[in-house]
Amino acid sequence: MHRTGLTRWIAALLCLLVCQGAAKAMEPAGRAAYLMDPYSGRVFLEKASEEALPVASISKLMTLVLILEAVERGELALEDLVTASPFAASKRGSRIWLEAGEQLPLGELIYAIAVGSANDAAVAVAEYMAGSEKQFVELMNQRAGELGLSSTRFVNCTGLPEEDGSHNLMSAKDAALLARHALTVPLLMDYVSTYEYTMRADTTKIPVLWNANKLLRRYYGVDGMKTGFTTEAGYCMVATAQRENLRLIAVTLGHKSEEERETAARALLDYGFRKYQSLLLYPQGTAVSSMDCATGSPRTVQVVVPEDFHITVERGKEVDFVTVITLEKDLRPPIQQGETVGALTVLYQDEILGTTSLTVAETVRRLSFPALVYRLAQALAQAVF
């Protein structure tokens, strides 16, 4: 009996040590970390996620967002020739060796920023877009406010430390939210997913740029976003990956080496893909409700899910979720097919598993006055009889 009791005690102790080791293994490395599902907004892991820290060239995600949003609005074109100022050409650190007065197409300079993290290219485009880097930084901070990045402050468009010792600051949470928005910006993922790019391809072919995000080649599913390094920030990374319709955003800040940074990012992504899965809840075009349009034709129109709608759930765990449909009120025709008229949200307890917009399945035209009178007459007749 004594030996049996001792054996059980040793087994219990070993189990406790194993469990503690597993719990410790799941503690994110670095100064701060964040792991989220960008579609639902679910947060799976976080560490010091709201602490404002230097983020080095991760700042260039905002630079790219502003540039490509301006391209989308038609204010800039990828074919625009950008002239490098002496100030832009003087930027140190990662660069493409711009010479003062040199002209390159905007699209090529965007590759320099996204792939090579070129500081001279970032400043040249910032000056071209806003007139000066200072004015561009004002736009960066304004956009950060609009996106709800509450722990973010930019002092330049590059992420380099300023002479007065100031730095661009972001929290891990803010970096993830910025990446979440970046996923929606047209063309942005095309740039940040590029691993190799040759500058000045028609002339010197110098330099050849290599993306510091080595996970693009080393981790299945990774297709962006941005890395950064300064002495103050350490080695930082925002990475996004998708497997079987599950997309993750991983942020890890403040590492001592590239290897440590990559290991930490891998651990975050491994955890997310190992523990969670994406389930197709409604295929594209599924009717989930209907709307009555008293002055429209047709009078009743189906409300549908415009794209395949997935929810993220824990593997091997049954989830008793609730679906909430919210439709806009007082919609008046004409309503075009595909126009957003509401939203569908899936909840598990107080946690959002996913959300999507809802659209009308067909165009609802406005009734002519005679047709409207006829419909009213019919309604009156039915009410009487």
N, C-alpha and C positions, 0 to 999 in steps of 0.2 A: 504493500500500500504506500509505503514511504517512497519507493522508487517511482511508482505511478504518479504520485503527487508531484514529485520533483520533475518528472518528465513533462507533465502538464505545465508546470511553472516555467520551465525552460522554453517550451513551445510557445507559451503566451508571450514571454519576453522577446523571443525571436520575431513573433508576429508584430509586436509593438514596434520593434526596431525597424522592421521592413516597412511598416506603414508610415513611420516617421520619415524614413528615407525617401519613400515615394512622395510624401507630402512636400519634403524639401526639394525633391527633383522638379516639382511643378512650380516652385517659386521662380518667377521670371528673373533673369540675370540683368545686369546693367543698373543704371541709376533710375530708369523709369521704363515702363513697358505698357503696351495696350494691344489687345487682340479682339477684333470685332467682326461681325457679319455686316457688311455695308448696306445690304438690301433691307434687312429688318432693323438694323441698328443695335442688335444684341451684342452685349459685351461679355466675353468669355473669360478673359484674364486681364488684370491690370495691376500695376505697381507704381506708386507715386505718380499717378496718371495726370494730376492737375498741377503739378509743380512746374513752374516756368523755368526752362533750362536752355542753355545755348544749343542750337541745332545745326550750326554750320550750313552746308549746302542743301539740307532739306528745305531751307528757305526758298530755294529755286523752284519748288513745286508751286508756290504762289506766283512767282515770276512767270512761269509757264502758263498757269491758269489765266492770268491777266492778259498775256499776249494772245493766247488762243481764243479767249472769249472775244477779244477785239477783232480777231480774224473772222470769227463766226458772225459778228455783227456787221462785217463788211468795212470796218474802219481801217483794217490793215489787210494786206494781201501777201501771200507767201512769196510772190515774185518781187515784192518791193526791194529795192536796193538800199541797204543800210550803210551809212558812212561812219567809220570808226573815228571818234574824237581822240585827241591826245590823252584825255583823261581815261577813256575806255582802254586805250592801248597800253596804259601804264599799269593796269591791274595785275597784281601778282597772283601766285598760287596757280591753280589749274587754269590753263588758257590755251588759245589757239594761235597765239603770237600775232594778233592783229597789229597792223601798222597804222599810224595816224593817217587818215585820208583814204584808207583801203575800203572798198565797197564789196559787200557780199549780199546775196539774197537773204531775205528774212528767214525763209524756210531752212536754209543751210545753217544760219546762226541758231535757230531753235534746236537743231540736232546738236550743235556745239554745246548748248546749255544742258540739254536732256541727257546726252550720252557722255560728253567729256566734262560736264560741270564747269564749263569755261567761264571764268569771271569777266574777262574782257568782252566776250560775246554778250553776257547778261547786261552789262552796263551799256554797251552800244545799242542794244535793242530798247532798253529802258529809256535812254535819251531820245531815241527815234520816236518812241510811242508817246512819251509824256513831256519831252522838252529838256528834262534833266533827271538825273537819278533821284534827286530829292523829291521832285514832284511825283515820280513813279512810286517811291516809297510811301508817299501819302495815299496813293491809290491802293497799295498793298494793305496798309492798315485799315483803310476804309472797307475794303473787301473782306478783311478778317472780321471786322465788326458785323458786316452783313451776314457772314456765314456762322456767326455765333462763337468765334474763337476767342474766348474770354481771357485766356492766359497768354496771348500772343502780342508781341511788339517787334516790329521790324525797324531797323535803322539803315539798312541798305538792301540791295536786290541780290546780293551774292552769298551772304552768310559769313563773310570775312569779318574778323574783329576790327573795330574802328580804332583810330589812334588814341582816342580818349578812353579806351577800354570797354566801350559798350559793345553789346552783341545782339543779334537777332535772338529772341526768346520765344519758345513755344513749349507747351506741355505735350506729353505723349498723346493725351486725348485730343488736343487740338490738331496735332499732326495727323492723327487717324481721321478726324472729321474733314480736314482739308483733302486728304487722299480720297475719302468717300465722295466729296464733291468733284474731285479731279476725274474720277471714273466717268462722270457724266459730260465732261467737256469734250466736244468733238475734236478728234485728231490727237488728243493728248496721249492716249495709250499707245498710239502708233510710234510716237517719239520715245517715250520712256521704256518701251519694250525692245528698242533697238540695242543690240549688243556691240556692234562694230560700225563705224562710219568713217569714211575718208573725206576730209575737208579738201576744198580746192581741187576737186576731182578732174577738172578740165585743164589745170595748169600744173602746180607743183606736187599735188597729191599729198600735201603735208598740212597738219599731222593726221595720222590715222588714230581715231579715238576708240577707246575701249571702255565699256560701261563698268563702273566700279561695283555694280550690283551683280556679283558673280553668280547669284542664285538664278539668274536668267538662264544659265547653262547647266547649273548644278542641282536644281530642285524642280521636280516635275510640277508644272502648273503655274510657276511664277512668271508673270508677264509685266512687271513694273514694281516699284516706282522710282525711289531716289535714295542715294546714300549721302553721307556728309562726314567731314572730319576737320576739326581744328584742335589745337592743344586744349583749349577751354572746353569744347564740346565733347571731346573724345570721338570715338567711332560710332556713328549713328546710322540708322536705316529705317525707312518705311518700305515695306514689301507687300505686294498683293499677289495672291495666287487663287486659281480656280480649278476645282476637280469635281466632276459630276454635278455641275450646277451649284456647288457650294463655293462661294467666294469668301476669302478672308483678307483682312487687312491687319498686318502685324507691324507694330512700332517698337523699336528697342533703341534706347539712348544711353550714351555715356560709357562706352566700352574702351578697353585699353589696347585693343588690337583688331585688325580686320578679321582674324580668325575667330576671336571671341564674339564679335558682332555677328558674323555669319552663323556661328553655333547657336547664339541666342535667338536669332530670327528663325532658324530651322526648328528649334525647340517649340517656339510659339505656334508655328504652322503645323508641326507634327501633332501637337496637342489638339488643335482645332479640328484637323481632318480625322484624327483618330477617334475623337469623342462625339463629333456631330456629323449629321448628314442632311442633305437637302431632299425634300419630298415634293413631288408634283401634286399640288392640291387641286388646281383647276387648269385644264388645258386652255390655250388661246381660243377666245370666242365663246367660252362657256357662259350661258345666261344665268345670272345669279339673282336677278330681280327684274322689275319692270316699272315703267313710269307712265302716268296718265297725263296726257296733254290735251286739255279741254278745247284749246283753240288750234290744235295741230292735226296734221294728216301724215301718217296714221295717228289715231287718238292714243293708242297704247303702243309703246316701243320697249323692246327688250334692252336691259342693261347688261353689258357683258364685260368679261375680263379681257383687256386688249392684248395681253401677252401671256405666255405660260407663267403661272403663278406658283412659286415654290415657297415652302416654309422650312425653317431650320429647326431640327429637333435632335435631341440626344439619342445616340445609337442604342438600340435595345430597350428603349424606355417608351412605354405607352403614354400618350399625351391626350388628356381630355380637354380639347381646346374649344374656344367659343369664337364664332365668326360674327363680326359686327359690320353691318352695311350702313353707310351714311350717304344719303342722296341730297343734292342741292334742292332747295325749294324755290318756287316761283320762277321756274325756267319757262321762258317764252320762245316759241318757234320764230324764225327757223333755227333748228339745231342740226348741225352737220354730223354726218356719220363719223364716228371716231372722236367726237367732242367729249371731253371729260365732264361727267355729271355727278361724280361722287367718289367714294373710296371704300375699300374693303380692308378690314384689319382682323387679323387672327390673334387671339389672346390665349395665353395659358396662365391662369391666375392673374397677376398684374404685369406679366411680361409679354411684350409684343413679339410674336414669332414671325410676323411678316405683314406687309401692307402693300396695297397696289391701288392704282386709280381704276375707276370704272367708266366706261364709255357707252354711248348709244350704238346699237347694232345697225341702224339705218337712219337716213336723213328724215327729219320731221319738218314738213313744210308748213307755212302759215296758211290757215284756211282763208279762202276769199270771203268777203262779206256775205254773199248769198248762201254759201255753204255753211257758214257759221250760224246764220239765221235758221237754216234747215235743221242743223244739229240741235239747236235750242228748242225748236218746235217738236222734234222727235222726243227730246228729254221731257218736255212738258206733257206730251201725250202719254208717255209711259207712266209718268207720275200720276196722271188722272185715272188711267185705266189699270 
